[in-house]
Amino acid sequence: MRTSVLILLTSTLALSACQSRVNPVNWFGNDRADAVITDSNPLIPEETDAGRSFFAQEQAVAFVGLPISKVTNLEVHTVTEGQLVVAVGVSAVHGTHDARLVARGPAENGVLTLDFMAIPPADPITGGSDLTREITAASVLTDQQTAGVRTIRVAASGNTLERRAR
């Protein structure tokens, strides 16, 4: 019994040392890895037949949203990038999506006006409470965009809300 256990332990120890530094065969550097040299960087995606990368973004399409009915809440927070503007509003119909705060243009007299726009659904459904038609949009304005701005105004088709820029 002792000899069989001793033989089993010895063979296990000998076989486990095959891939380690303890194995004398590996002491002289016989296990070399060959470097594969390629002409292209594997981190850059390859181009498709059209000459563009598979991951390339499509051309920017103009936003075709419409103003929502009313703005119910407006918050302005300071973040590392600049100002975070969060607006909550109520749409006239259910299913309004892709809400955005779109700048009307440059700030005038220290007031930056953002239009609360969203895309209405193809088959609109009216009715329901305001909570079921509520939609939120947020936008980060950089310090360059808010230079000289004292007030941020968000406009909907029915009303506008203003907050001081921080």
DSSP file with accessible surface (Angstrom, degrees, kcal/mol):
  #  RESIDUE AA STRUCTURE BP1 BP2  ACC     N-H-->O    O-->H-N    N-H-->O    O-->H-N    TCO  KAPPA ALPHA  PHI   PSI    X-CA   Y-CA   Z-CA
    1    1 A M     >        0   0  176      0, 0.0     4,-1.9     0, 0.0     5,-0.2   0.000 360.0 360.0 360.0 -43.0    0.0    0.0    0.0
    2    2 A R  H  >  +     0   0  222      1,-0.2     4,-2.3     2,-0.2     5,-0.2   0.886 360.0  50.6 -67.3 -37.3    2.8    2.4    0.9
    3    3 A T  H  > S+     0   0  101      2,-0.2     4,-2.6     1,-0.2     5,-0.2   0.895 108.8  51.0 -69.0 -37.5    4.7    1.7   -2.3
    4    4 A S  H  > S+     0   0   67      2,-0.2     4,-2.2     1,-0.2    -1,-0.2   0.910 112.6  46.2 -67.8 -38.7    1.7    2.3   -4.5
    5    5 A V  H  X S+     0   0   68     -4,-1.9     4,-2.6     2,-0.2     5,-0.2   0.914 113.1  50.4 -67.4 -40.8    1.0    5.6   -2.8
    6    6 A L  H  X S+     0   0  110     -4,-2.3     4,-2.3     2,-0.2    -2,-0.2   0.921 111.6  47.2 -64.2 -42.5    4.7    6.6   -3.1
    7    7 A I  H  X S+     0   0  115     -4,-2.6     4,-2.5     2,-0.2     5,-0.2   0.913 112.3  50.8 -65.3 -41.4    4.8    5.7   -6.8
    8    8 A L  H  X S+     0   0  109     -4,-2.2     4,-2.1    -5,-0.2    -2,-0.2   0.933 112.6  45.2 -63.1 -45.0    1.5    7.6   -7.4
    9    9 A L  H  X S+     0   0  111     -4,-2.6     4,-2.3     2,-0.2    -2,-0.2   0.904 113.4  50.5 -66.5 -39.2    2.8   10.8   -5.6
   10   10 A T  H  X S+     0   0   84     -4,-2.3     4,-2.3    -5,-0.2    -2,-0.2   0.928 111.9  46.4 -66.4 -43.6    6.2   10.6   -7.4
   11   11 A S  H  X S+     0   0   50     -4,-2.5     4,-2.4     2,-0.2     5,-0.2   0.896 112.2  51.2 -68.3 -36.4    4.7   10.2  -10.9
   12   12 A T  H  X S+     0   0   79     -4,-2.1     4,-1.9    -5,-0.2    -2,-0.2   0.930 111.8  47.2 -64.9 -42.0    2.2   13.1  -10.2
   13   13 A L  H  X S+     0   0  126     -4,-2.3     4,-0.9     1,-0.2    -2,-0.2   0.914 112.9  48.8 -65.8 -40.7    5.1   15.3   -9.0
   14   14 A A  H  < S+     0   0   63     -4,-2.3     3,-0.4     1,-0.2    -2,-0.2   0.912 113.5  45.7 -67.7 -41.0    7.2   14.4  -12.1
   15   15 A L  H >< S+     0   0  127     -4,-2.4     3,-1.1     1,-0.2     4,-0.3   0.834 107.6  57.3 -74.4 -28.7    4.4   15.1  -14.6
   16   16 A S  H 3< S+     0   0   80     -4,-1.9     3,-0.5     1,-0.2    -1,-0.2   0.739  99.1  60.8 -74.4 -18.7    3.3   18.3  -13.0
   17   17 A A  T >< S+     0   0   23     -4,-0.9     3,-1.1    -3,-0.4     6,-0.5   0.475  77.3  94.2 -85.3  -0.4    6.8   19.8  -13.5
   18   18 A C  T <  S+     0   0   54     -3,-1.1    -1,-0.2     1,-0.2    -2,-0.1   0.875  92.8  33.1 -62.9 -38.7    6.7   19.4  -17.3
   19   19 A Q  T 3  S+     0   0  177     -3,-0.5    -1,-0.2    -4,-0.3     2,-0.2   0.219 106.2  88.6-103.8  16.4    5.5   23.0  -18.0
   20   20 A S  S X  S-     0   0   41     -3,-1.1     3,-0.7     1,-0.1     6,-0.2  -0.537  88.7-106.1-108.5 176.7    7.2   24.8  -15.2
   21   21 A R  T 3  S+     0   0  222      1,-0.2    -1,-0.1    -2,-0.2    -4,-0.1   0.662 113.4  70.7 -73.7 -16.0   10.5   26.4  -14.6
   22   22 A V  T 3  S+     0   0  107      4,-0.0    -1,-0.2    -5,-0.0    -4,-0.1   0.805  75.0  95.6 -71.7 -25.9   11.5   23.5  -12.5
   23   23 A N  S X  S-     0   0   32     -3,-0.7     3,-1.2    -6,-0.5     4,-0.3  -0.482  72.2-145.8 -68.2 121.8   11.7   21.2  -15.5
   24   24 A P  G >  S+     0   0   72      0, 0.0     3,-1.0     0, 0.0     4,-0.3   0.757  94.3  67.0 -64.8 -22.1   15.4   21.2  -16.7
   25   25 A V  G >  S+     0   0   89      1,-0.2     3,-0.6     2,-0.1     5,-0.4   0.864  99.8  50.7 -66.0 -32.3   14.4   20.9  -20.3
   26   26 A N  G X  S+     0   0   42     -3,-1.2     3,-0.9    -6,-0.2    -1,-0.2   0.496  87.8  86.9 -84.2   0.4   12.9   24.5  -20.2
   27   27 A W  G <  S+     0   0  155     -3,-1.0    -1,-0.2    -4,-0.3    -2,-0.1   0.784  85.5  50.9 -72.8 -24.8   16.1   26.0  -18.6
   28   28 A F  G <  S-     0   0  159     -3,-0.6    -1,-0.2    -4,-0.3    -2,-0.1   0.219 114.8-102.4-106.6  16.8   17.8   26.7  -21.9
   29   29 A G    <   +     0   0   29     -3,-0.9    -3,-0.1     1,-0.1    -2,-0.1   0.886  66.4 146.7  75.8  38.8   15.1   28.6  -23.8
   30   30 A N        +     0   0  121     -5,-0.4     2,-1.1     1,-0.2    -4,-0.1   0.659  57.8  76.6 -79.0 -14.1   13.8   25.9  -26.2
   31   31 A D        +     0   0  113     -5,-0.2     2,-0.4     2,-0.0    -1,-0.2  -0.697  64.2 163.1-101.8  85.7   10.2   27.4  -26.0
   32   32 A R        -     0   0  209     -2,-1.1     2,-0.5    -3,-0.1    -2,-0.0  -0.829  31.4-138.8-103.9 142.8   10.4   30.5  -28.2
   33   33 A A        -     0   0  101     -2,-0.4     2,-0.4     0, 0.0    -2,-0.0  -0.838  17.8-134.2 -99.9 131.3    7.3   32.3  -29.6
   34   34 A D        -     0   0  149     -2,-0.5     2,-0.3     1,-0.0     0, 0.0  -0.707  19.7-126.1 -84.8 133.0    7.6   33.5  -33.2
   35   35 A A        -     0   0   92     -2,-0.4     2,-0.6     1,-0.0    -1,-0.0  -0.620  16.0-140.5 -80.1 134.3    6.4   37.1  -33.7
   36   36 A V        -     0   0  130     -2,-0.3     2,-0.6     2,-0.0    -1,-0.0  -0.849  14.4-155.6 -96.8 121.0    3.8   37.5  -36.4
   37   37 A I        +     0   0  153     -2,-0.6     2,-0.3     2,-0.0    -2,-0.0  -0.861  15.2 179.3-102.2 124.4    4.4   40.6  -38.5
   38   38 A T        -     0   0   90     -2,-0.6    -2,-0.0     2,-0.1     0, 0.0  -0.871  31.5-137.0-121.3 157.1    1.4   42.1  -40.3
   39   39 A D  S    S+     0   0  174     -2,-0.3     2,-0.3     2,-0.1    -1,-0.1   0.658  84.7  58.5 -84.7 -18.2    1.1   45.2  -42.5
   40   40 A S  S    S-     0   0   78      2,-0.0    -2,-0.1     3,-0.0     3,-0.0  -0.807  85.1-113.0-116.3 156.9   -2.1   46.5  -40.9
   41   41 A N    >   -     0   0   82     -2,-0.3     3,-1.4     1,-0.1    -2,-0.1  -0.745  19.9-149.1 -84.0 122.1   -3.1   47.5  -37.4
   42   42 A P  T 3  S+     0   0  114      0, 0.0    -1,-0.1     0, 0.0     4,-0.1   0.690  94.0  63.4 -69.5 -13.0   -5.7   45.0  -36.1
   43   43 A L  T 3  S+     0   0  151      2,-0.1    -2,-0.0    -3,-0.0    -3,-0.0   0.652  88.4  78.1 -83.8 -15.2   -7.3   47.7  -34.0
   44   44 A I  S <  S-     0   0  112     -3,-1.4    -4,-0.0     1,-0.0    -1,-0.0  -0.841  89.3-120.6 -95.2 124.1   -8.3   49.7  -37.1
   45   45 A P        -     0   0   58      0, 0.0     2,-0.1     0, 0.0    -2,-0.1  -0.304  28.4-112.5 -65.5 146.4  -11.4   48.3  -38.8
   46   46 A E        -     0   0  161     -4,-0.1     8,-1.0     1,-0.1     2,-0.2  -0.395  32.4-106.3 -75.8 156.7  -11.0   47.3  -42.4
   47   47 A E  B     -A   53   0A 144      6,-0.2     6,-0.3    -2,-0.1    -1,-0.1  -0.518  28.7-132.8 -84.4 150.4  -12.8   49.2  -45.2
   48   48 A T    >   -     0   0   62      4,-2.9     3,-1.8    -2,-0.2    -1,-0.1  -0.221  38.4 -85.7 -88.4-175.4  -15.8   47.8  -47.0
   49   49 A D  T 3  S+     0   0  176      1,-0.3    -1,-0.1     2,-0.1    -2,-0.1   0.800 126.3  61.6 -63.4 -29.0  -16.3   47.7  -50.8
   50   50 A A  T 3  S-     0   0   86      2,-0.2    -1,-0.3     1,-0.1     3,-0.1   0.502 118.2-110.4 -77.8  -2.3  -17.8   51.2  -50.7
   51   51 A G  S <  S+     0   0   42     -3,-1.8     2,-0.3     1,-0.3    -2,-0.1   0.492  85.4 106.2  89.3   1.0  -14.4   52.5  -49.4
   52   52 A R  S    S-     0   0   89      1,-0.1    -4,-2.9     4,-0.0    -1,-0.3  -0.824  76.8 -99.7-113.0 155.6  -15.8   53.3  -46.0
   53   53 A S  B >   -A   47   0A  35     -2,-0.3     3,-1.2    -6,-0.3    -6,-0.2  -0.350  26.5-123.7 -68.4 150.6  -15.3   51.5  -42.7
   54   54 A F  T 3  S+     0   0  153     -8,-1.0    -1,-0.1     1,-0.2    -7,-0.1   0.840 113.4  47.3 -62.5 -32.1  -18.0   49.2  -41.5
   55   55 A F  T 3  S+     0   0  148      2,-0.1    -1,-0.2     0, 0.0    -2,-0.1   0.368  83.3 125.4 -93.5   4.3  -18.2   51.2  -38.3
   56   56 A A    <   -     0   0   40     -3,-1.2     2,-0.2     1,-0.1    -4,-0.0  -0.358  64.1-114.8 -65.8 143.4  -18.3   54.6  -39.9
   57   57 A Q        -     0   0  175      1,-0.1     3,-0.1    -2,-0.0    -1,-0.1  -0.500  28.8-112.7 -79.1 148.0  -21.3   56.7  -38.9
   58   58 A E        -     0   0  152     -2,-0.2    -1,-0.1     1,-0.2     3,-0.1  -0.278  48.3 -75.8 -71.1 165.2  -23.8   57.7  -41.5
   59   59 A Q        -     0   0  151      1,-0.1    -1,-0.2    -2,-0.0     2,-0.1  -0.314  59.2 -95.2 -62.2 144.3  -24.2   61.3  -42.6
   60   60 A A        -     0   0  105     -3,-0.1     2,-0.4     1,-0.1    -1,-0.1  -0.417  39.1-148.8 -65.4 130.5  -26.0   63.5  -40.1
   61   61 A V        -     0   0  130     -2,-0.1    -1,-0.1    -3,-0.1     3,-0.0  -0.832  24.8-103.7-101.6 139.4  -29.7   63.8  -40.9
   62   62 A A        -     0   0   82     -2,-0.4     2,-0.3     1,-0.1    -1,-0.0  -0.353  38.4-111.6 -62.4 137.5  -31.5   67.0  -40.0
   63   63 A F        -     0   0   52      1,-0.1    -1,-0.1    -2,-0.0    -3,-0.0  -0.569  29.3-170.0 -73.7 129.1  -33.7   66.6  -36.9
   64   64 A V        +     0   0  110     -2,-0.3    -1,-0.1    -3,-0.0    54,-0.1  -0.069  33.5 139.1-114.0  32.3  -37.4   66.8  -37.9
   65   65 A G        -     0   0    8     54,-0.1    54,-0.3    52,-0.1    33,-0.1  -0.263  42.6-137.4 -75.5 164.6  -38.9   67.1  -34.5
   66   66 A L  E     -B  118   0B 103     52,-3.3    52,-2.3     1,-0.0    -1,-0.0  -0.870  31.8 -91.4-117.2 153.4  -41.8   69.3  -33.5
   67   67 A P  E     -B  117   0B  68      0, 0.0    50,-0.2     0, 0.0    89,-0.1  -0.354  43.0-124.2 -63.5 142.0  -42.2   71.4  -30.3
   68   68 A I        -     0   0    5     48,-1.9    89,-2.8    87,-0.2    90,-0.4  -0.311  25.8-103.5 -79.5 173.7  -43.9   69.6  -27.5
   69   69 A S  S    S-     0   0   37     21,-0.7    89,-1.9     1,-0.2     2,-0.3   0.950  86.8 -12.9 -67.2 -54.2  -47.0   71.0  -25.8
   70   70 A K  E     -G   90   0C  81     20,-1.7    20,-2.5    88,-0.2     2,-0.5  -0.999  54.5-125.1-152.7 153.6  -45.6   72.4  -22.5
   71   71 A V  E     +G   89   0C   3     -2,-0.3    18,-0.3    18,-0.2     3,-0.1  -0.858  24.4 176.7 -96.7 128.1  -42.5   72.3  -20.3
   72   72 A T  E     +     0   0C  66     16,-2.8     2,-0.3    -2,-0.5    17,-0.2   0.720  64.3  17.6-104.9 -25.6  -43.3   71.3  -16.7
   73   73 A N  E     -G   88   0C  61     15,-2.0    15,-2.7    88,-0.0     2,-0.4  -0.998  55.8-173.6-149.8 143.8  -39.9   71.2  -15.1
   74   74 A L  E     +G   87   0C   2     -2,-0.3     2,-0.4    13,-0.2    13,-0.2  -0.991   6.7 179.2-140.7 128.0  -36.4   72.6  -15.8
   75   75 A E  E     -G   86   0C  80     11,-2.6    11,-2.8    -2,-0.4     2,-0.5  -0.987  11.2-162.1-129.3 142.2  -33.2   72.0  -14.0
   76   76 A V  E     -G   85   0C   5     -2,-0.4     2,-0.4     9,-0.2     9,-0.2  -0.991  14.7-178.1-124.5 122.1  -29.7   73.3  -14.6
   77   77 A H  E     -G   84   0C  71      7,-2.7     7,-3.7    -2,-0.5     2,-0.5  -0.923  26.4-123.2-120.3 146.1  -26.8   71.4  -13.0
   78   78 A T  E     +G   83   0C  87     -2,-0.4     2,-0.3     5,-0.2     5,-0.2  -0.759  37.4 170.2 -87.8 127.1  -23.1   72.1  -13.1
   79   79 A V  E >   -G   82   0C  48      3,-2.3     3,-0.8    -2,-0.5     0, 0.0  -0.791  50.0 -95.6-126.9 173.6  -21.0   69.2  -14.4
   80   80 A T  T 3  S+     0   0  129     -2,-0.3     3,-0.1     1,-0.3    -2,-0.0   0.825 123.7  50.6 -64.3 -29.2  -17.3   69.0  -15.4
   81   81 A E  T 3  S-     0   0  111      1,-0.1    62,-0.9    61,-0.1     2,-0.3   0.697 125.7 -90.0 -79.6 -22.0  -18.2   69.6  -19.1
   82   82 A G  E <  S-GH  79 142C   1     -3,-0.8    -3,-2.3    60,-0.2     2,-0.4  -0.881  81.3  -3.2 154.3-115.4  -20.2   72.7  -18.4
   83   83 A Q  E     -GH  78 141C   9     58,-3.1    58,-3.5    -2,-0.3     2,-0.6  -0.959  50.9-150.8-119.5 131.6  -24.0   72.9  -17.7
   84   84 A L  E     -GH  77 140C  47     -7,-3.7    -7,-2.7    -2,-0.4     2,-0.6  -0.901  13.8-163.1-100.3 118.4  -26.4   70.0  -17.7
   85   85 A V  E     -GH  76 139C   0     54,-3.0    54,-2.1    -2,-0.6     2,-0.5  -0.914   6.7-174.4-105.5 120.0  -29.9   71.1  -18.7
   86   86 A V  E     -GH  75 138C  30    -11,-2.8   -11,-2.6    -2,-0.6     2,-0.4  -0.971   4.3-176.6-117.6 121.9  -32.7   68.6  -17.9
   87   87 A A  E     -GH  74 137C   0     50,-3.0    50,-2.6    -2,-0.5     2,-0.4  -0.950  10.5-164.0-122.1 138.2  -36.2   69.5  -19.1
   88   88 A V  E     +GH  73 136C  21    -15,-2.7   -16,-2.8    -2,-0.4   -15,-2.0  -0.978  21.7 162.9-118.8 133.7  -39.4   67.6  -18.5
   89   89 A G  E     -GH  71 135C   0     46,-2.9    46,-2.7    -2,-0.4     2,-0.5  -0.861  35.2-114.8-142.5 176.0  -42.5   68.2  -20.6
   90   90 A V  E     -GH  70 134C   4    -20,-2.5   -20,-1.7    -2,-0.3   -21,-0.7  -0.973  25.3-147.9-120.1 128.5  -45.8   66.9  -21.6
   91   91 A S        -     0   0    8     42,-2.1   -23,-0.1    -2,-0.5    42,-0.1  -0.511  19.1-126.0 -89.4 160.9  -46.5   65.9  -25.2
   92   92 A A  S    S+     0   0   55     -2,-0.2    35,-0.5    34,-0.1     2,-0.3   0.773  91.9  31.3 -76.6 -24.8  -49.9   66.3  -26.9
   93   93 A V  S >  S-     0   0   23     33,-0.1     3,-0.7    40,-0.1    33,-0.2  -0.874  87.0-101.3-132.1 161.8  -50.0   62.6  -27.9
   94   94 A H  B 3  S+I  125   0D  51     31,-2.8    31,-0.7    -2,-0.3    39,-0.1  -0.521  98.0  38.1 -77.2 149.9  -48.7   59.2  -26.7
   95   95 A G  T 3   +     0   0   51      1,-0.3    -1,-0.2    -2,-0.2     2,-0.2   0.527  68.5 155.9  90.9   7.0  -45.6   57.8  -28.3
   96   96 A T    <   +     0   0   24     -3,-0.7    -1,-0.3    24,-0.1     2,-0.3  -0.461  21.4 173.3 -65.8 136.3  -43.6   60.9  -28.8
   97   97 A H  E     +C  119   0B  94     22,-2.5    22,-2.8     1,-0.2    38,-0.0  -0.847  39.1  45.3-141.3 173.9  -39.9   59.9  -28.9
   98   98 A D  E     -     0   0B  72     -2,-0.3     2,-0.2    20,-0.2    -1,-0.2   0.937  68.4-168.4  54.5  54.7  -36.3   61.2  -29.5
   99   99 A A  E     +     0   0B  23     37,-0.2     2,-0.3    19,-0.2    39,-0.3  -0.521   9.5 175.7 -75.9 139.6  -36.7   64.3  -27.4
  100  100 A R  E     -C  117   0B 109     17,-3.1    17,-2.6    -2,-0.2     2,-0.7  -0.979  35.1-130.2-142.2 154.3  -34.0   67.0  -27.8
  101  101 A L  E     -C  116   0B  16     -2,-0.3     2,-0.5    37,-0.2    15,-0.2  -0.931  33.7-168.2-104.0 110.1  -33.2   70.4  -26.6
  102  102 A V  E     -C  115   0B  56     13,-2.7    13,-3.6    -2,-0.7     2,-0.2  -0.878  18.8-126.4-107.8 126.1  -32.2   72.3  -29.7
  103  103 A A  E     -C  114   0B  55     -2,-0.5    11,-0.2    11,-0.3     9,-0.0  -0.472   7.5-149.4 -70.8 135.2  -30.6   75.7  -29.5
  104  104 A R        -     0   0  155      9,-2.3    -1,-0.1     1,-0.3    10,-0.1   0.795  64.2 -67.2 -71.8 -31.0  -32.4   78.4  -31.5
  105  105 A G  S    S-     0   0   32      8,-0.5    -1,-0.3     3,-0.0     8,-0.2  -0.975  82.7 -22.3 168.3-163.6  -29.1   80.2  -32.2
  106  106 A P  S    S-     0   0  116      0, 0.0     7,-0.2     0, 0.0     2,-0.1  -0.266  80.5 -83.6 -68.3 159.8  -26.5   82.1  -30.2
  107  107 A A        -     0   0   41     38,-0.2     2,-0.5    40,-0.1     5,-0.2  -0.373  41.5-153.8 -65.3 138.8  -27.4   83.7  -26.9
  108  108 A E  B >  S-D  111   0B 143      3,-2.2     3,-1.6     1,-0.2    -1,-0.0  -0.977  72.5 -13.2-118.5 125.1  -29.0   87.1  -27.1
  109  109 A N  T 3  S-     0   0  147     -2,-0.5    -1,-0.2     1,-0.3     3,-0.1   0.851 129.7 -53.3  55.1  37.5  -28.7   89.6  -24.2
  110  110 A G  T 3  S+     0   0   11      1,-0.2    40,-2.6    37,-0.1    41,-2.4   0.607 114.4 116.4  78.4  10.4  -27.4   86.8  -21.9
  111  111 A V  E <   -De 108 151B  27     -3,-1.6    -3,-2.2    39,-0.2     2,-0.6  -0.956  47.7-162.3-117.2 120.7  -30.3   84.5  -22.6
  112  112 A L  E     - e   0 152B  11     39,-2.6    41,-3.1    -2,-0.5     2,-0.5  -0.901  12.8-154.8-100.6 120.8  -29.8   81.1  -24.4
  113  113 A T  E     - e   0 153B  21     -2,-0.6    -9,-2.3    -8,-0.2    -8,-0.5  -0.851  10.0-171.9-103.0 126.8  -33.0   79.7  -25.8
  114  114 A L  E     - e   0 154B   2     39,-3.5    41,-2.9    -2,-0.5     2,-0.5  -0.957  16.5-139.4-115.4 132.8  -33.5   76.0  -26.3
  115  115 A D  E     - e   0 155B  35    -13,-3.6   -13,-2.7    -2,-0.4     2,-1.0  -0.794  13.3-135.5 -91.5 131.3  -36.5   74.6  -28.1
  116  116 A F  E     + C   0 101B   0     39,-2.8   -48,-1.9    -2,-0.5     2,-0.3  -0.756  38.7 173.9 -87.3 102.1  -37.9   71.4  -26.6
  117  117 A M  E     +BC  67 100B  34    -17,-2.6   -17,-3.1    -2,-1.0     2,-0.3  -0.821  12.2 169.4-116.0 150.5  -38.5   69.2  -29.7
  118  118 A A  E     -B   66   0B   2    -52,-2.3   -52,-3.3    -2,-0.3   -20,-0.2  -0.979  35.9-109.3-152.7 159.9  -39.6   65.6  -30.2
  119  119 A I  E     - C   0  97B  38    -22,-2.8   -22,-2.5    -2,-0.3   -54,-0.1  -0.823  33.2-139.0 -95.3 123.2  -40.7   63.4  -33.0
  120  120 A P        -     0   0   52      0, 0.0   -24,-0.1     0, 0.0   -25,-0.1  -0.408  27.4 -99.4 -76.9 158.0  -44.4   62.4  -32.9
  121  121 A P        -     0   0   29      0, 0.0   -25,-0.1     0, 0.0   -26,-0.0  -0.285  23.9-118.3 -73.3 163.6  -45.5   58.9  -33.7
  122  122 A A  S    S+     0   0   97      1,-0.3   -27,-0.0   -27,-0.1     0, 0.0   0.889 112.2  33.4 -68.1 -40.1  -46.8   57.9  -37.1
  123  123 A D  S    S-     0   0  139    -28,-0.1    -1,-0.3     2,-0.0     2,-0.0  -0.807  90.7-155.7-116.1  88.2  -50.2   56.9  -35.6
  124  124 A P        -     0   0   76      0, 0.0     2,-0.5     0, 0.0   -29,-0.1  -0.324   5.1-155.1 -70.3 146.3  -50.7   59.3  -32.6
  125  125 A I  B     -I   94   0D 112    -31,-0.7   -31,-2.8     2,-0.1     2,-0.1  -0.984  13.0-158.8-119.6 120.2  -53.0   58.3  -29.7
  126  126 A T        +     0   0  110     -2,-0.5   -33,-0.1   -33,-0.2     2,-0.1  -0.475  45.9  46.9 -93.5 169.5  -54.5   61.1  -27.8
  127  127 A G        +     0   0   41    -35,-0.5    -2,-0.1     1,-0.2   -33,-0.0  -0.367  53.9 104.7  96.1-178.0  -55.9   61.2  -24.3
  128  128 A G  S    S-     0   0   55     -2,-0.1    -1,-0.2     4,-0.0     2,-0.0  -0.075  74.2 -56.0  88.2 168.3  -54.6   59.9  -21.0
  129  129 A S    >>  -     0   0   64      1,-0.1     4,-0.7    -2,-0.0     3,-0.6  -0.297  49.5-107.0 -78.8 168.4  -53.2   61.8  -18.1
  130  130 A D  G >4 S+     0   0   70      1,-0.2     3,-0.7     2,-0.2     4,-0.3   0.831 116.9  62.8 -64.4 -31.5  -50.2   64.1  -18.3
  131  131 A L  G >4 S+     0   0  134      1,-0.2     3,-0.7     2,-0.2    -1,-0.2   0.837 100.8  51.7 -64.1 -32.0  -48.0   61.5  -16.5
  132  132 A T  G <4 S+     0   0   81     -3,-0.6    -1,-0.2     1,-0.2    -2,-0.2   0.694 113.4  44.3 -78.9 -16.2  -48.5   59.0  -19.3
  133  133 A R  G << S+     0   0   42     -3,-0.7   -42,-2.1    -4,-0.7    -1,-0.2   0.238  84.9 127.9-108.3  11.5  -47.4   61.6  -21.9
  134  134 A E  E <   -H   90   0C  93     -3,-0.7     2,-0.3    -4,-0.3   -44,-0.2  -0.434  34.7-176.1 -73.6 141.4  -44.5   63.0  -20.0
  135  135 A I  E     -H   89   0C  23    -46,-2.7   -46,-2.9    -2,-0.1     2,-0.4  -0.990  10.7-152.2-140.4 144.4  -41.1   63.1  -21.8
  136  136 A T  E     -H   88   0C  81     -2,-0.3     2,-0.3   -48,-0.2   -37,-0.2  -0.940  11.5-179.7-121.5 140.6  -37.6   64.1  -20.6
  137  137 A A  E     -H   87   0C   6    -50,-2.6   -50,-3.0    -2,-0.4     2,-0.3  -0.987   3.6-171.7-136.2 147.5  -34.7   65.5  -22.5
  138  138 A A  E     -H   86   0C  63     -2,-0.3     2,-0.3   -39,-0.3   -37,-0.2  -0.976   3.2-178.3-138.3 151.1  -31.3   66.5  -21.4
  139  139 A S  E     -H   85   0C  35    -54,-2.1   -54,-3.0    -2,-0.3     2,-0.6  -0.989  21.4-136.1-149.8 141.0  -28.4   68.3  -23.0
  140  140 A V  E     -H   84   0C  62     -2,-0.3     2,-0.5   -56,-0.2   -56,-0.2  -0.886  17.5-160.9-100.0 124.1  -24.9   69.2  -21.9
  141  141 A L  E     -H   83   0C   9    -58,-3.5   -58,-3.1    -2,-0.6    -2,-0.0  -0.921  16.9-133.2-104.1 126.5  -23.8   72.7  -22.8
  142  142 A T  E  >  -H   82   0C  50     -2,-0.5     4,-1.6   -60,-0.2   -60,-0.2  -0.210  25.4-105.2 -73.1 167.4  -20.0   73.3  -22.7
  143  143 A D  T  4 S+     0   0   94    -62,-0.9     4,-0.2     1,-0.2    -1,-0.1   0.834 122.8  55.0 -62.7 -30.6  -18.4   76.3  -21.0
  144  144 A Q  T >4 S+     0   0  156      1,-0.2     3,-0.7     2,-0.2    -1,-0.2   0.874 107.2  49.1 -69.6 -37.2  -17.8   77.8  -24.5
  145  145 A Q  T 34 S+     0   0  109      1,-0.2   -38,-0.2    -3,-0.2    -2,-0.2   0.793 115.4  43.8 -71.9 -28.3  -21.5   77.5  -25.4
  146  146 A T  T >< S+     0   0   17     -4,-1.6     3,-2.0     2,-0.1     2,-0.3   0.253  78.5 133.2-101.8  13.1  -22.5   79.2  -22.1
  147  147 A A  T <  S+     0   0   74     -3,-0.7   -40,-0.1     1,-0.3     3,-0.1  -0.474  84.5   5.3 -65.0 123.0  -19.9   81.9  -22.1
  148  148 A G  T 3  S+     0   0   66     -2,-0.3     2,-0.5     1,-0.3    -1,-0.3   0.499  98.6 133.1  82.4   2.8  -21.8   85.2  -21.3
  149  149 A V    <   +     0   0   15     -3,-2.0    -1,-0.3     1,-0.2   -38,-0.2  -0.757  23.9 168.0 -92.1 126.1  -25.1   83.4  -20.7
  150  150 A R        +     0   0  147    -40,-2.6    15,-2.3    -2,-0.5     2,-0.4   0.678  68.4  35.0-101.8 -29.3  -26.9   84.4  -17.5
  151  151 A T  E     -eF 111 164B  29    -41,-2.4   -39,-2.6    13,-0.3     2,-0.5  -0.988  61.9-154.4-133.1 138.8  -30.2   82.6  -18.2
  152  152 A I  E     -eF 112 163B   0     11,-3.2    11,-2.2    -2,-0.4     2,-0.4  -0.959  17.1-166.9-112.1 124.4  -31.2   79.4  -19.9
  153  153 A R  E     -eF 113 162B  73    -41,-3.1   -39,-3.5    -2,-0.5     2,-0.5  -0.935   8.1-162.0-115.1 131.5  -34.7   79.3  -21.4
  154  154 A V  E     -eF 114 161B   0      7,-2.9     7,-2.3    -2,-0.4     2,-0.4  -0.965  14.8-161.3-113.3 124.7  -36.5   76.2  -22.6
  155  155 A A  E     +eF 115 160B   2    -41,-2.9   -39,-2.8    -2,-0.5     5,-0.2  -0.876  13.9 175.5-113.2 137.5  -39.4   76.8  -24.9
  156  156 A A        -     0   0   15      3,-2.9   -87,-0.2    -2,-0.4   -86,-0.1  -0.643  50.2 -93.9-118.7-176.8  -42.3   74.6  -25.9
  157  157 A S  S    S+     0   0   86    -89,-2.8   -88,-0.2    -2,-0.2   -87,-0.2   0.817 123.1  34.2 -72.8 -25.8  -45.4   75.4  -28.0
  158  158 A G  S    S-     0   0   60    -89,-1.9     2,-0.3   -90,-0.4   -88,-0.2   0.738 126.6 -10.2-101.2 -25.6  -47.5   76.3  -24.9
  159  159 A N        -     0   0   56    -90,-0.3    -3,-2.9     2,-0.0     2,-0.3  -0.949  53.9-129.1-159.2 176.9  -45.0   77.9  -22.5
  160  160 A T  E     -F  155   0B  71     -2,-0.3     2,-0.4    -5,-0.2    -5,-0.2  -0.977  11.6-158.4-136.1 150.1  -41.4   78.6  -21.6
  161  161 A L  E     -F  154   0B  39     -7,-2.3    -7,-2.9    -2,-0.3     2,-0.4  -0.975   9.0-161.3-126.5 145.3  -39.4   78.1  -18.4
  162  162 A E  E     +F  153   0B  84     -2,-0.4     2,-0.3    -9,-0.2    -9,-0.2  -0.954   9.2 178.5-127.2 146.7  -36.2   79.9  -17.4
  163  163 A R  E     -F  152   0B 104    -11,-2.2   -11,-3.2    -2,-0.4     2,-0.2  -0.986  35.8-102.4-140.3 152.4  -33.4   79.1  -15.0
  164  164 A R  E     -F  151   0B 186     -2,-0.3     2,-0.3   -13,-0.2   -13,-0.3  -0.505  35.5-121.9 -71.6 137.7  -30.2   81.0  -14.1
  165  165 A A              0   0   18    -15,-2.3    -1,-0.1    -2,-0.2   -87,-0.0  -0.601 360.0 360.0 -76.4 138.5  -27.1   79.5  -15.6
  166  166 A R              0   0  184     -2,-0.3    -1,-0.1   -89,-0.0   -89,-0.0  -0.550 360.0 360.0 -91.5 360.0  -24.6   78.6  -12.8
